[in-house]
């Protein structure tokens, strides 16, 4: 019997699963940032206004706990409680197997809404809740603590005391004069969180683009700039032996057609 080569099908399945995982991770990260902002900023504002109260101490304790606990352990606890005990959310997957529709954007939440199938969007949303909450725990703690710290700093400014002395309502002083100026470090923290969350995706995208046939088959340059590997004689005498050994191991092989500039 002739042998069937399953390698192309396996490679196509692997690429499809990798693409689905990347899209699901990006969607969960975006939902996590939204949850962190919607919960962290109001909590930080209330804790900053009510400094020293029971809510302030409770929020700081919860923020420290959420920032310190391992995410995988927190995810297991949420799955056991909400999925295994209460049966509110599904354990795994992106959508129930009852729904099937061709992908349009790659995002399951948007595709389920565009499909028009009754219950598809609700099922995709229920599958997204737990991953978004787990991924948003640490950003939520960071945003809450950052907002509280910024609120405490701005509340002691002269223009805030002047606004209160003029008889403005306390809610207007907090929302208009205090919160707006307190959001500057919060937005900076959000940028850092978004950049940190996008690093794995950007690295994977850069690697995939660098391994395209055009880049992989590009001819190497004829002249190489000298570096520490080609200038062995310039290395100090007191360099440790292990460093020299690693330098020789990591030194790339130089083709015969290439010429290296002299040191």
C-alpha positions, 0 to 999 in steps of 0.5 A: 500500500502506498504511504500517505504523507501527513506532514503537510496536513499536520503543518497546516493544523499546527499553523492554524492552532498557533494563529488561533492561540495568538488571536485568543491571547490578544483578545483576552489581553485587551479584555483584561486591560479593559477590566483593569481600567474599569475596576482599578481606577474607580477603586483607586479614586475611592481609596485615595479620597477615603485615606485611612478608612476600612475600604482603603486598607481592604483595597491595599491588601487585596491589591498586594495579594493580587499582585503577589499571587501566581497567575496560574494558581489564581486561574485554577482557583477561579476554574474550580470555584466558578466552573466546577462548583457554581457552573457559571463559566465553562472550563476551557475552549473559546465557544461551545461546539454547538456553534460553527461559523467561518472566521471573518476577523479571527476574533471569536467574540466579533465573529460570533456577533457577525454570524447572527446565530442566536446564543453564539455571542453569549457563549463566546463572552462566557468563555472569555470572562475567566481568562480576562479576569485572570490576566487583568488581576495584576494590571488591576492591582497596579492601576489601583495602587497607582491611582491612589498614590496619584490622588493623594499627591494631587489632593495636597496641591494648592489649586485643590485647596483653593477650589474647596475654599471657593465652595465648589462641590466635593464631587466636582473637585475630585472629578474635575480638578483631582482625577484629571491630573491624577491620570497622567501617571496612570496612563503611563502605567497603562502604556507600560502594561500594554507594551509588556503584554504585546512583547511576546506577540511582537517578537513572534511576529518579528520572527515569522517575518524574518523567516520569510523566503525573501529574508531567509534567501537574501545574500549576506553582505560582502564585508563584515564590520569587525567585532570582538570575535574578529579582534581576538588580539584586542581582548585584555589579558585579564579576561576570564578563561570562561569568557574566552571559551564562550566567545569562541563557541558563540563566534559565527562561522565566516564564509570564505566569500566574505571579507572581514575588515582588519581591526 
